[in-house]
Amino acid sequence: MKAAVYTRYGTPDVVSLSTLPRPLLPADGVVIRVRATTVSSGDARLRSAHVPAGFGLPLRLGFGMFGPRNHVLGTEVAGEVVEVGAHSRFAVGDRVFALLGASLGGHAEYAAIRDNGAVAHLPRGMGFESGAALAFGGTTALYYLRDKAKLRAGERLLVNGASGAVGSAAVQLGKYFGAHVTAVCSGNNADLVTLLGADRVVDHTRQDFATLRERFDVVIDAVGNCSFARCAPALADSGRLLLVVASLGQMLGAMLRPVRSGRRVLCGVTPERAEDLQLLAQLAEIGAYRPVLDSVFPFDRIAEAHARVDTQRKRGSVIVTLVEA
Ligand SMILES: NC(=O)c1ccc[n+]([C@@H]2O[C@H](COP(=O)([O-])OP(=O)(O)OC[C@H]3O[C@@H](n4cnc5c(N)ncnc54)[C@H](OP(=O)(O)O)[C@@H]3O)[C@@H](O)[C@H]2O)c1
């Protein structure tokens, strides 16, 4: 099969198409013919080995010290099931989307995943391109807003980085949970986040949200430019600061001293769970959540897709489509 391969950390040109054996069918899993995938901010981090302060060594210990151990990136895919193991909950021909997590492998014509992994049926009527973009931002926003912050109806939520993959999902899920949502992005993306449901937009090129003289119950940072010291004036007395992008120091600080003057700082790594994908699919079916597509690249231009992600200006997700072999 064709796969996008990288054998050293670096700029987008380290990625090129190659031929690899098809993944084997797991005894308790499925093989998916990948129709669309994304280059996520996570893929770009693993390609470049550019991670928040303090995570450089852990990344190399986990993924390869002098070069990547796993040569195929790709965290999320949408496609058709082409092989199933015994007693699978899927059938050949099912249209599915999946989050492959740290095992990666989505930038290839075929991907394998165990039945108990994060794989679910695509929402009715949804195409593969949109399906590929449902999970990465959506599961992260769910994990932080629902599981970490326990966001409640009527609370005031601020989303920093509201036009990215995580932020655009956080705006929509924040509205779904009944919060009043303030979205922080550049003026270029104000219309987008308003369409997604934001009650108010702050243009970060004109105003620092921390100086708004307004206090929020929950602040979710999907940019990486927030610290407790910076955000404290914007947090309500029992407010929660969600650091989706945290340095190792911030993560340890949040674990050792989670409560600061009544406010909590929360970090973590989003888990991959089939039930979260099923919920996102249900929300998509009722129109409460839609993935935002920034751009679509054919598979042989995947290096350009990486370059687009590296601009840190993408709106939602960068899609890569695969043609049949
Ligand atoms: N902890 C976890 O488990 C977890 C899971 C997933 C992702 N992440 C991390 O979360 C981060 C966000 O991921 P993503 O895929 O959503 O990123 P992304 O899509 O690449 O974010 C791009 C967006 O960020 C906005 N942005 C850039 N600078 C900004 C600023 N100063 N203020 C406000 N918005 C700004 C841009 O909007 P404008 O052009 O309008 O400025 C752009 O739309 C990444 O660092 C990723 O590694 C962590």
The ligand as an SDF file (V2000), in Angstrom:
LIG
                    3D

 48 52  0  0  0  0  0  0  0  0999 V2000
   -3.6770   17.8300   25.6480 N   0  0  0  0  0  0  0  0  0  0  0  0
   -4.1350   17.1050   24.6410 C   0  0  0  0  0  0  0  0  0  0  0  0
   -4.5370   15.9550   24.8200 O   0  0  0  0  0  0  0  0  0  0  0  0
   -4.1870   17.7140   23.2760 C   0  0  0  0  0  0  0  0  0  0  0  0
   -5.0230   17.1290   22.3070 C   0  0  0  0  0  0  0  0  0  0  0  0
   -5.1250   17.7360   21.0610 C   0  0  0  0  0  0  0  0  0  0  0  0
   -4.3740   18.8770   20.7810 C   0  0  0  0  0  0  0  0  0  0  0  0
   -3.5220   19.3700   21.7170 N   0  0  0  0  0  0  0  0  0  0  0  0
   -2.7390   20.5960   21.4420 C   0  0  0  0  0  0  0  0  0  0  0  0
   -3.6880   21.6420   21.3500 O   0  0  0  0  0  0  0  0  0  0  0  0
   -3.1960   22.6680   20.5190 C   0  0  0  0  0  0  0  0  0  0  0  0
   -4.2940   23.1180   19.6050 C   0  0  0  0  0  0  0  0  0  0  0  0
   -4.5120   22.1520   18.6120 O   0  0  0  0  0  0  0  0  0  0  0  0
   -5.3170   22.5290   17.3100 P   0  0  0  0  0  0  0  0  0  0  0  0
   -5.2240   21.3670   16.4030 O   0  0  0  0  0  0  0  0  0  0  0  0
   -6.6340   23.0680   17.6670 O   0  0  0  0  0  0  0  0  0  0  0  0
   -4.3970   23.7430   16.7780 O   0  0  0  0  0  0  0  0  0  0  0  0
   -4.5580   24.5230   15.4250 P   0  0  0  0  0  0  0  0  0  0  0  0
   -5.8070   24.0770   14.7410 O   0  0  0  0  0  0  0  0  0  0  0  0
   -3.2760   24.4400   14.6860 O   0  0  0  0  0  0  0  0  0  0  0  0
   -4.7390   26.0460   15.9330 O   0  0  0  0  0  0  0  0  0  0  0  0
   -4.7190   27.0240   14.9390 C   0  0  0  0  0  0  0  0  0  0  0  0
   -5.6130   28.1550   15.3840 C   0  0  0  0  0  0  0  0  0  0  0  0
   -5.0080   28.8170   16.5000 O   0  0  0  0  0  0  0  0  0  0  0  0
   -5.4000   30.1830   16.4330 C   0  0  0  0  0  0  0  0  0  0  0  0
   -4.3950   31.0250   17.0960 N   0  0  0  0  0  0  0  0  0  0  0  0
   -3.0710   31.1220   16.8230 C   0  0  0  0  0  0  0  0  0  0  0  0
   -2.4990   32.0180   17.6510 N   0  0  0  0  0  0  0  0  0  0  0  0
   -3.4890   32.5030   18.4560 C   0  0  0  0  0  0  0  0  0  0  0  0
   -3.5320   33.4440   19.5200 C   0  0  0  0  0  0  0  0  0  0  0  0
   -2.4460   34.0920   19.9390 N   0  0  0  0  0  0  0  0  0  0  0  0
   -4.7200   33.6660   20.1430 N   0  0  0  0  0  0  0  0  0  0  0  0
   -5.8510   33.0210   19.7450 C   0  0  0  0  0  0  0  0  0  0  0  0
   -5.8740   32.1210   18.7120 N   0  0  0  0  0  0  0  0  0  0  0  0
   -4.7040   31.8770   18.0860 C   0  0  0  0  0  0  0  0  0  0  0  0
   -5.4460   30.5010   14.9580 C   0  0  0  0  0  0  0  0  0  0  0  0
   -6.4650   31.4540   14.7850 O   0  0  0  0  0  0  0  0  0  0  0  0
   -6.1550   32.9030   14.1990 P   0  0  0  0  0  0  0  0  0  0  0  0
   -5.4750   32.6500   12.8660 O   0  0  0  0  0  0  0  0  0  0  0  0
   -7.4970   33.5140   14.0950 O   0  0  0  0  0  0  0  0  0  0  0  0
   -5.2260   33.5720   15.1820 O   0  0  0  0  0  0  0  0  0  0  0  0
   -5.7810   29.1700   14.2850 C   0  0  0  0  0  0  0  0  0  0  0  0
   -7.1120   29.1110   13.7870 O   0  0  0  0  0  0  0  0  0  0  0  0
   -1.9550   22.0920   19.8210 C   0  0  0  0  0  0  0  0  0  0  0  0
   -0.8090   22.6570   20.4240 O   0  0  0  0  0  0  0  0  0  0  0  0
   -2.0250   20.6070   20.1040 C   0  0  0  0  0  0  0  0  0  0  0  0
   -0.7540   20.0160   20.1650 O   0  0  0  0  0  0  0  0  0  0  0  0
   -3.4190   18.8330   22.9600 C   0  0  0  0  0  0  0  0  0  0  0  0
  1  2  1  0
  2  3  2  0
  2  4  1  0
  4  5  1  0
  4 48  2  0
  5  6  2  0
  6  7  1  0
  7  8  2  0
  8  9  1  0
  8 48  1  0
  9 10  1  0
  9 46  1  0
 10 11  1  0
 11 12  1  0
 11 44  1  0
 12 13  1  0
 13 14  1  0
 14 15  2  0
 14 16  1  0
 14 17  1  0
 17 18  1  0
 18 19  2  0
 18 20  1  0
 18 21  1  0
 21 22  1  0
 22 23  1  0
 23 24  1  0
 23 42  1  0
 24 25  1  0
 25 26  1  0
 25 36  1  0
 26 27  1  0
 26 35  1  0
 27 28  2  0
 28 29  1  0
 29 30  1  0
 29 35  2  0
 30 31  1  0
 30 32  2  0
 32 33  1  0
 33 34  2  0
 34 35  1  0
 36 37  1  0
 36 42  1  0
 37 38  1  0
 38 39  2  0
 38 40  1  0
 38 41  1  0
 42 43  1  0
 44 45  1  0
 44 46  1  0
 46 47  1  0
M  CHG  2   8   1  16  -1
M  END
$$$$
